[in-house]
Amino acid sequence: MGKADAEESAAGSAAHTLATVLVIHGPNLNLLGQREPGIYGHTRLGDIDRSLKQLGRELGLKVETFQSNSEGAIVDRIQRARGRVRALVINPAAYTHTSVAIRDAITACELPTVEVHLSNVYAREPFRHHSTIAGIVVGRIMGFGAEGYLLALRAAKRMIEAERAAAGA
């Protein structure tokens, strides 16, 4: 095996050892940049996903993104992550306030989770103040717009490192 082959093999092995973080975007987030920009900003979901993947590369993480307007599809995606993904970043959007199914999927998969919201939900209508997942997530980030996703990814990286350190101790 030549030097180039050895380097390629090493790079391939490194790619396989990268921890994966799943980022889930809930309903209506596919309309970011178009829907209520005064609340949600002008950044499009594709831009957020590209920024997350770039930051993931810088942090040594593999980032997978998923958006759905369907509660069942979100539950299915969380369940498929079980045993394969190291952390979850989720903006359940409107399902934040109603979905016991998403809460139960996160609990069942035992994924350290960061909840993200583009807006500060406490500065909005009272019905938005309740989160069905707040009690089971490691932390919540809100009110920082698209930057909140990047903050959540950095937090996920720290959670993964802490888990690795605890496993090695």
N, C-alpha and C positions, 0 to 999 in steps of 0.2 A: 504494500500500500504506500503510495507516494505522499509527500507532504500535503499537497492540496486535498487528497482524499482524507487524510487524517484530520485536517482542519475542518473539512465539511462534515465529517463524522462527529467531531467534537461539537460543532455548531448545532448539528441535529440533535445530539444528546442534550445540550443545554436547552434547546427549544422544548424538548419533552419534559424537562424538569421544571419549567416555568409554572408557577402557581397560576391557576385560572380564576379570574373574578368575573362573575356574571352580573351584567347590568340590565335591569328590566325597567322599561318605561311603560306605564299604564295608559289607559284610554285618553284619547284626544291629544296625546303628546306628539303624534305624527303631524299635527297641525301647528307645531311651534314655529314662530316667526310670522305666522299669519293670524293666529287666534289670539285676541286680546293682548297685543304686544305691550300695552301699558302695564299689564300684570306679569306676563310671562317673558317679555323681552322680544328681541328681533332675531335671536339666534335660532337656527333651524336644528331639528333633531339630528340630521346627518352631520352637521358641524360639531355637535356635542359628541356624537359617536366617534368621529375622526379625532377629536381632541383627547377623548378617553383612551383610544388605542395608541395614540402617540405618547401620552403620559405613561401608559402601561409599559410600552417599550423602554422608556427612560427608567422606570421603576423595576424592570425585570419581571413584569407580569404579562400574562396573556389575558386580554380583555375580550369577552364575548358580549354582544349587545342584542337585545330583543325588545320589540315593541308590539303590543297587542291592545286592541280595544275589547277583547274578550277575556272575562275573568277565568273561564275554563282553560284557555290557552296559556294564561299566565301561570295557573296552578300546574298544568302539565309541564311547562318549561322549568319551573322550580323543582318539580319531582325528578325530571331528567338530569338535573344538576347534582343530585344526591350521590355522594361518593366520588364525584369527578371534579367538582368545583370547590375552591377553598374559601370563598367569601361571596356574599351577595350584596349588591348595591341596588336598591329598588326605590322607584318613585311610583307608588301604586295609583297616583293621581286620584280620581274620584273614588276608586275602590278603597282608599285609605280609610274612609269613614264607614264603610259598610261590609267589607269582605272578611268574614270569618274563614272562608275557604283559603284565601291567600295566607292568612295568619297560620292556619293549621298546616299548610304546605311548608311554610318556613320552619315551623316547629318540628315537623316530622323529618325534615331533611337536616336538621341540626347545623345549619349554616350560620356562621357569624354574619350578621346583617347590619347594614347602614341604611337608614331611611332618608330619602332626599326629597325636598320640595323646592321648586324654583322660587315661589313666593313665601312670605312669612304667613303661615296659615292663621296665626293668632292675630294678625292685623286685618283679617277678612271676616266673613260671615261666621256667626257662632257655630253653625253645623260643621264647619271645617276644622274646628278646634279638637275634635275627637279623632284619634287614630286607633284602629283595631290592632295595629302591630307595634305601637309604641312600647308596650310592656315586654316585648320579646326581642327587640333589636338592641344592639350594642350602643347605638347612638343615632341621633337625628340631626340633620343639617337642613336648614331652611332659610330662605330670604336672600340668598346670594346669587340668584339666577343660575345661569349655566355653570358658573364657577363652583357651585355647590356639588356638582357631580365630580369635579376634579378633587375637591376637598374630601369627598367620600371615598374616592379611589385611594388617596393617600392614607386615609384612615384604615381602609381594607388592607393595604400593604402592611401597616403597623400591626394589625390584628394577626395577620399571617405570620409575621416575624415573631410575635409574642407566642403564638401557638407552637412554632418550630422550636423556640428557645425552651418552652416548657416541656416539650417532648424529648429534647436533648438533655434535660437536667436530670 
